[in-house]
Amino acid sequence: MKKLSARRRHPLAALVVLLLALACTGGLYAVFAPADKAQADTTAQSLAIDEGKKLYAVGCASCHGTGGQGTSDGPSLVGVGAAAVDFQVGTGRMPAQQPGAQVPKKKVIYSQAEIDQLAAYISSLGAGPTVPTEAEYGPEGADIAKGGELFRTNCAQCHNFTGKGGALTHGKFAPDLEGVDPKHVYEAMQTGPQNMPSFPDTTLSEQNKKDIIAYLDAVNGDDTESPGGLELGGLGPVSEGLFAWVFGLGALIAVAVWVAARTAKAKKS
């Protein structure tokens, strides 16, 4: 008993008891803690990848290769990420109907659940941009004025200053951004589809992308009216100035000729 009492009074006794209590607590938690959720998430992800692989084999492998490595008919999909899949398939651009200078937007043939499965499989081939959440592309906290400045600096060269789209070289074009899902606009900036350059967070931050999306919604919303009247396709001041010079100056010249002709006729009579 004296030896036991001496051990209890030892300076390290409390530390040893604490470590034993922590070890027992951790062991009991590991045994009895509900691990079902983590296991269920892993199982669901594995099932999504398996289903996505089946969909890929039917609709994508002929162009992109059986393992996503790419072929002469389609680029490699290793590392493009879930965002690229959600954009390309979610806008109907993929699967492509036929090769060409640019794959246009068309009717979506997959459900969102199938698109998610395809995205899960492609993501398993290599890490890449993930599908953004609504908090990332939603209007809350966005600066429309800043978005307009960023859009005119980085995007207007192709999409024109209100996002109406425009022609590029060799049969390519910048699509009209009116009515495009904000999530798809965000994904396009992330991944740089087709002729578009990519704008990762190191180039345009998450807030910058949110601001640009808010600007596009402001200038192309359902209730938006052009404050200057007829917008001439939304192509900007160059086209509007050209219209003014050609038609306005032409009308003035026609009026001047008419007045001169009437004056000359009046003098003769």
C-alpha beads as a LAMMPS data file, in Angstrom:
LAMMPS data file: protein, C-alpha beads

269 atoms
268 bonds

1 atom types
1 bond types

-500.0 500.0 xlo xhi
-500.0 500.0 ylo yhi
-500.0 500.0 zlo zhi

Masses

1 110.0

Atoms # bond

1 1 1 0.000 0.000 0.000
2 1 1 2.868 2.348 0.777
3 1 1 4.374 1.700 -2.669
4 1 1 1.011 2.407 -4.360
5 1 1 0.595 5.648 -2.404
6 1 1 4.082 6.706 -3.362
7 1 1 3.344 6.113 -7.035
8 1 1 0.173 8.157 -6.774
9 1 1 2.151 11.043 -5.335
10 1 1 4.734 10.867 -8.117
11 1 1 4.864 14.151 -10.206
12 1 1 4.179 12.277 -13.462
13 1 1 1.238 10.296 -12.122
14 1 1 -1.360 12.878 -13.181
15 1 1 0.111 13.077 -16.680
16 1 1 0.066 9.289 -17.061
17 1 1 -3.558 9.128 -15.917
18 1 1 -4.505 11.890 -18.364
19 1 1 -2.797 10.131 -21.285
20 1 1 -4.514 6.843 -20.410
21 1 1 -7.892 8.597 -20.226
22 1 1 -7.349 10.236 -23.614
23 1 1 -6.267 6.934 -25.156
24 1 1 -9.348 5.174 -23.800
25 1 1 -11.639 7.959 -24.970
26 1 1 -10.122 7.926 -28.453
27 1 1 -10.393 4.160 -28.683
28 1 1 -14.006 4.119 -27.568
29 1 1 -14.870 6.906 -30.042
30 1 1 -13.194 5.025 -32.884
31 1 1 -15.195 1.919 -32.016
32 1 1 -18.582 3.485 -31.423
33 1 1 -18.532 6.714 -33.489
34 1 1 -20.926 6.762 -36.472
35 1 1 -18.691 6.209 -39.493
36 1 1 -21.657 5.503 -41.736
37 1 1 -21.784 8.985 -43.248
38 1 1 -18.142 9.045 -44.372
39 1 1 -18.449 5.519 -45.672
40 1 1 -21.692 6.392 -47.455
41 1 1 -20.077 9.433 -49.092
42 1 1 -17.174 7.317 -50.316
43 1 1 -19.530 4.660 -51.630
44 1 1 -21.705 7.247 -53.403
45 1 1 -18.638 8.815 -55.009
46 1 1 -17.423 5.423 -56.213
47 1 1 -20.845 4.643 -57.673
48 1 1 -20.940 8.043 -59.413
49 1 1 -17.520 7.387 -60.962
50 1 1 -18.595 3.934 -62.145
51 1 1 -21.803 5.267 -63.689
52 1 1 -19.923 8.170 -65.230
53 1 1 -17.426 5.785 -66.788
54 1 1 -20.281 3.897 -68.454
55 1 1 -21.782 7.123 -69.819
56 1 1 -18.345 8.217 -71.003
57 1 1 -17.750 4.947 -72.849
58 1 1 -20.995 5.421 -74.799
59 1 1 -20.963 9.149 -75.513
60 1 1 -17.386 10.418 -75.279
61 1 1 -14.761 7.712 -75.730
62 1 1 -14.956 7.659 -79.540
63 1 1 -13.416 11.150 -79.667
64 1 1 -11.552 11.510 -76.369
65 1 1 -10.177 7.974 -76.043
66 1 1 -11.161 5.113 -73.774
67 1 1 -9.196 6.557 -70.862
68 1 1 -9.692 10.253 -71.594
69 1 1 -6.196 10.501 -73.053
70 1 1 -7.442 12.226 -76.203
71 1 1 -7.280 11.333 -79.881
72 1 1 -6.941 13.162 -83.182
73 1 1 -10.681 13.913 -82.947
74 1 1 -10.746 15.260 -79.384
75 1 1 -8.380 16.660 -76.742
76 1 1 -7.252 14.920 -73.574
77 1 1 -9.621 15.260 -70.642
78 1 1 -7.065 14.408 -67.976
79 1 1 -6.973 17.312 -65.538
80 1 1 -9.788 19.400 -67.069
81 1 1 -11.853 18.960 -63.921
82 1 1 -15.542 18.745 -63.134
83 1 1 -16.201 22.385 -64.069
84 1 1 -15.239 21.790 -67.708
85 1 1 -17.567 18.787 -67.926
86 1 1 -20.441 20.645 -66.288
87 1 1 -20.012 23.534 -68.731
88 1 1 -19.506 21.576 -71.952
89 1 1 -22.177 18.942 -71.323
90 1 1 -24.504 21.241 -69.370
91 1 1 -24.717 23.681 -72.302
92 1 1 -25.187 20.920 -74.904
93 1 1 -21.877 21.611 -76.617
94 1 1 -20.801 18.066 -75.826
95 1 1 -21.192 15.485 -77.187
96 1 1 -20.438 17.331 -80.420
97 1 1 -22.615 16.631 -83.438
98 1 1 -19.751 17.059 -85.904
99 1 1 -16.254 18.523 -86.013
100 1 1 -15.892 22.156 -86.989
101 1 1 -14.226 25.442 -86.242
102 1 1 -16.323 25.740 -83.099
103 1 1 -18.873 23.565 -81.329
104 1 1 -22.107 25.561 -80.848
105 1 1 -24.481 25.476 -77.920
106 1 1 -27.418 23.112 -78.443
107 1 1 -30.062 21.131 -76.590
108 1 1 -28.766 19.284 -73.519
109 1 1 -29.179 15.523 -73.849
110 1 1 -28.046 14.459 -70.362
111 1 1 -29.822 15.016 -67.056
112 1 1 -28.003 16.939 -64.323
113 1 1 -27.504 13.697 -62.403
114 1 1 -25.798 12.133 -65.435
115 1 1 -23.678 15.249 -65.935
116 1 1 -22.568 14.992 -62.301
117 1 1 -21.623 11.358 -62.867
118 1 1 -19.611 12.212 -65.970
119 1 1 -17.909 15.003 -64.026
120 1 1 -17.061 12.593 -61.209
121 1 1 -15.424 10.174 -63.636
122 1 1 -13.425 12.862 -65.457
123 1 1 -12.325 14.299 -62.107
124 1 1 -11.006 10.868 -61.132
125 1 1 -8.616 11.013 -64.123
126 1 1 -6.835 14.092 -62.788
127 1 1 -7.462 17.074 -60.546
128 1 1 -8.936 20.199 -62.115
129 1 1 -11.362 23.074 -61.466
130 1 1 -14.408 22.029 -59.464
131 1 1 -18.020 22.992 -60.111
132 1 1 -18.620 26.354 -58.393
133 1 1 -21.187 26.789 -55.665
134 1 1 -23.981 29.366 -55.760
135 1 1 -22.110 31.406 -53.163
136 1 1 -19.261 31.831 -55.664
137 1 1 -21.305 33.052 -58.628
138 1 1 -24.375 34.513 -56.883
139 1 1 -25.081 38.272 -56.850
140 1 1 -24.606 38.736 -53.087
141 1 1 -21.738 41.137 -52.418
142 1 1 -20.999 41.774 -56.106
143 1 1 -19.779 45.140 -57.412
144 1 1 -21.502 45.771 -60.770
145 1 1 -19.376 48.803 -61.637
146 1 1 -16.171 46.888 -60.982
147 1 1 -17.551 43.982 -63.000
148 1 1 -18.174 46.283 -65.963
149 1 1 -14.611 47.567 -65.782
150 1 1 -13.205 44.036 -65.642
151 1 1 -15.454 42.858 -68.473
152 1 1 -14.465 45.715 -70.772
153 1 1 -10.791 45.053 -70.009
154 1 1 -10.764 41.263 -70.396
155 1 1 -13.831 40.194 -72.380
156 1 1 -15.248 42.974 -74.561
157 1 1 -12.690 42.411 -77.327
158 1 1 -14.580 39.269 -78.306
159 1 1 -17.998 39.439 -76.639
160 1 1 -18.397 43.241 -77.154
161 1 1 -19.068 45.530 -74.234
162 1 1 -22.514 44.194 -73.283
163 1 1 -21.844 40.520 -73.987
164 1 1 -23.789 40.318 -77.247
165 1 1 -21.087 38.192 -78.877
166 1 1 -19.200 38.701 -82.109
167 1 1 -17.365 37.085 -84.998
168 1 1 -13.782 35.843 -84.740
169 1 1 -11.394 34.474 -87.355
170 1 1 -11.669 31.246 -89.384
171 1 1 -15.358 30.641 -88.690
172 1 1 -15.068 31.010 -84.924
173 1 1 -17.243 33.293 -82.836
174 1 1 -17.732 34.620 -79.325
175 1 1 -21.220 33.545 -78.188
176 1 1 -23.941 35.836 -76.928
177 1 1 -23.917 35.825 -73.099
178 1 1 -27.511 36.971 -72.638
179 1 1 -29.518 34.419 -70.684
180 1 1 -26.530 32.169 -69.955
181 1 1 -26.653 30.468 -66.545
182 1 1 -24.322 32.348 -64.144
183 1 1 -22.778 29.027 -63.146
184 1 1 -21.795 28.347 -66.749
185 1 1 -20.324 31.856 -67.110
186 1 1 -18.197 31.209 -64.027
187 1 1 -17.119 27.801 -65.346
188 1 1 -16.195 29.286 -68.715
189 1 1 -13.927 31.792 -67.011
190 1 1 -12.387 28.995 -64.958
191 1 1 -11.752 26.550 -67.775
192 1 1 -11.413 28.600 -70.980
193 1 1 -13.561 26.532 -73.369
194 1 1 -12.672 26.341 -77.075
195 1 1 -11.318 29.750 -78.217
196 1 1 -11.671 31.466 -74.871
197 1 1 -8.636 31.939 -72.603
198 1 1 -8.933 30.678 -69.044
199 1 1 -9.060 33.069 -66.099
200 1 1 -8.013 31.113 -62.984
201 1 1 -8.230 32.683 -59.549
202 1 1 -4.645 33.906 -59.918
203 1 1 -5.796 36.056 -62.876
204 1 1 -9.387 36.887 -61.931
205 1 1 -10.257 36.210 -58.309
206 1 1 -13.512 34.614 -57.188
207 1 1 -14.805 38.095 -56.340
208 1 1 -13.785 39.402 -59.776
209 1 1 -15.753 36.636 -61.479
210 1 1 -18.752 37.365 -59.270
211 1 1 -18.545 41.057 -60.227
212 1 1 -18.421 40.252 -63.963
213 1 1 -21.438 37.949 -63.703
214 1 1 -23.373 40.646 -61.834
215 1 1 -22.509 43.163 -64.576
216 1 1 -23.735 40.837 -67.325
217 1 1 -26.958 40.268 -65.435
218 1 1 -27.399 44.029 -65.055
219 1 1 -26.927 44.860 -68.750
220 1 1 -28.763 41.814 -70.124
221 1 1 -31.511 41.284 -67.556
222 1 1 -35.122 40.762 -68.553
223 1 1 -36.117 44.241 -67.385
224 1 1 -33.134 46.030 -68.888
225 1 1 -33.817 48.749 -71.458
226 1 1 -31.179 50.609 -73.417
227 1 1 -31.074 54.172 -72.027
228 1 1 -29.868 55.459 -75.393
229 1 1 -32.678 53.996 -77.453
230 1 1 -31.875 51.602 -80.295
231 1 1 -28.687 49.800 -79.270
232 1 1 -27.590 48.668 -82.776
233 1 1 -26.679 45.184 -81.598
234 1 1 -24.892 46.396 -78.487
235 1 1 -21.635 46.645 -80.408
236 1 1 -20.515 49.831 -78.705
237 1 1 -19.724 53.444 -79.607
238 1 1 -17.793 52.619 -82.809
239 1 1 -20.786 51.102 -84.572
240 1 1 -23.116 53.763 -83.229
241 1 1 -20.751 56.526 -84.328
242 1 1 -20.410 54.947 -87.758
243 1 1 -24.192 54.768 -88.040
244 1 1 -24.428 58.458 -87.148
245 1 1 -21.827 59.448 -89.719
246 1 1 -23.162 57.327 -92.578
247 1 1 -26.886 57.862 -92.127
248 1 1 -26.912 61.175 -90.279
249 1 1 -24.377 62.913 -92.515
250 1 1 -25.936 61.267 -95.576
251 1 1 -29.325 62.650 -94.603
252 1 1 -27.854 66.132 -94.134
253 1 1 -26.198 65.973 -97.580
254 1 1 -29.473 64.865 -99.151
255 1 1 -31.319 67.756 -97.504
256 1 1 -28.629 70.226 -98.644
257 1 1 -28.877 68.958 -102.238
258 1 1 -32.665 69.211 -102.135
259 1 1 -32.535 72.777 -100.782
260 1 1 -29.971 73.799 -103.406
261 1 1 -32.093 72.276 -106.185
262 1 1 -35.216 74.047 -104.943
263 1 1 -33.327 77.339 -104.688
264 1 1 -31.934 77.046 -108.221
265 1 1 -35.382 76.196 -109.578
266 1 1 -36.912 79.179 -107.769
267 1 1 -34.295 81.540 -109.270
268 1 1 -35.002 80.303 -112.808
269 1 1 -38.689 80.798 -112.417

Bonds

1 1 1 2
2 1 2 3
3 1 3 4
4 1 4 5
5 1 5 6
6 1 6 7
7 1 7 8
8 1 8 9
9 1 9 10
10 1 10 11
11 1 11 12
12 1 12 13
13 1 13 14
14 1 14 15
15 1 15 16
16 1 16 17
17 1 17 18
18 1 18 19
19 1 19 20
20 1 20 21
21 1 21 22
22 1 22 23
23 1 23 24
24 1 24 25
25 1 25 26
26 1 26 27
27 1 27 28
28 1 28 29
29 1 29 30
30 1 30 31
31 1 31 32
32 1 32 33
33 1 33 34
34 1 34 35
35 1 35 36
36 1 36 37
37 1 37 38
38 1 38 39
39 1 39 40
40 1 40 41
41 1 41 42
42 1 42 43
43 1 43 44
44 1 44 45
45 1 45 46
46 1 46 47
47 1 47 48
48 1 48 49
49 1 49 50
50 1 50 51
51 1 51 52
52 1 52 53
53 1 53 54
54 1 54 55
55 1 55 56
56 1 56 57
57 1 57 58
58 1 58 59
59 1 59 60
60 1 60 61
61 1 61 62
62 1 62 63
63 1 63 64
64 1 64 65
65 1 65 66
66 1 66 67
67 1 67 68
68 1 68 69
69 1 69 70
70 1 70 71
71 1 71 72
72 1 72 73
73 1 73 74
74 1 74 75
75 1 75 76
76 1 76 77
77 1 77 78
78 1 78 79
79 1 79 80
80 1 80 81
81 1 81 82
82 1 82 83
83 1 83 84
84 1 84 85
85 1 85 86
86 1 86 87
87 1 87 88
88 1 88 89
89 1 89 90
90 1 90 91
91 1 91 92
92 1 92 93
93 1 93 94
94 1 94 95
95 1 95 96
96 1 96 97
97 1 97 98
98 1 98 99
99 1 99 100
100 1 100 101
101 1 101 102
102 1 102 103
103 1 103 104
104 1 104 105
105 1 105 106
106 1 106 107
107 1 107 108
108 1 108 109
109 1 109 110
110 1 110 111
111 1 111 112
112 1 112 113
113 1 113 114
114 1 114 115
115 1 115 116
116 1 116 117
117 1 117 118
118 1 118 119
119 1 119 120
120 1 120 121
121 1 121 122
122 1 122 123
123 1 123 124
124 1 124 125
125 1 125 126
126 1 126 127
127 1 127 128
128 1 128 129
129 1 129 130
130 1 130 131
131 1 131 132
132 1 132 133
133 1 133 134
134 1 134 135
135 1 135 136
136 1 136 137
137 1 137 138
138 1 138 139
139 1 139 140
140 1 140 141
141 1 141 142
142 1 142 143
143 1 143 144
144 1 144 145
145 1 145 146
146 1 146 147
147 1 147 148
148 1 148 149
149 1 149 150
150 1 150 151
151 1 151 152
152 1 152 153
153 1 153 154
154 1 154 155
155 1 155 156
156 1 156 157
157 1 157 158
158 1 158 159
159 1 159 160
160 1 160 161
161 1 161 162
162 1 162 163
163 1 163 164
164 1 164 165
165 1 165 166
166 1 166 167
167 1 167 168
168 1 168 169
169 1 169 170
170 1 170 171
171 1 171 172
172 1 172 173
173 1 173 174
174 1 174 175
175 1 175 176
176 1 176 177
177 1 177 178
178 1 178 179
179 1 179 180
180 1 180 181
181 1 181 182
182 1 182 183
183 1 183 184
184 1 184 185
185 1 185 186
186 1 186 187
187 1 187 188
188 1 188 189
189 1 189 190
190 1 190 191
191 1 191 192
192 1 192 193
193 1 193 194
194 1 194 195
195 1 195 196
196 1 196 197
197 1 197 198
198 1 198 199
199 1 199 200
200 1 200 201
201 1 201 202
202 1 202 203
203 1 203 204
204 1 204 205
205 1 205 206
206 1 206 207
207 1 207 208
208 1 208 209
209 1 209 210
210 1 210 211
211 1 211 212
212 1 212 213
213 1 213 214
214 1 214 215
215 1 215 216
216 1 216 217
217 1 217 218
218 1 218 219
219 1 219 220
220 1 220 221
221 1 221 222
222 1 222 223
223 1 223 224
224 1 224 225
225 1 225 226
226 1 226 227
227 1 227 228
228 1 228 229
229 1 229 230
230 1 230 231
231 1 231 232
232 1 232 233
233 1 233 234
234 1 234 235
235 1 235 236
236 1 236 237
237 1 237 238
238 1 238 239
239 1 239 240
240 1 240 241
241 1 241 242
242 1 242 243
243 1 243 244
244 1 244 245
245 1 245 246
246 1 246 247
247 1 247 248
248 1 248 249
249 1 249 250
250 1 250 251
251 1 251 252
252 1 252 253
253 1 253 254
254 1 254 255
255 1 255 256
256 1 256 257
257 1 257 258
258 1 258 259
259 1 259 260
260 1 260 261
261 1 261 262
262 1 262 263
263 1 263 264
264 1 264 265
265 1 265 266
266 1 266 267
267 1 267 268
268 1 268 269
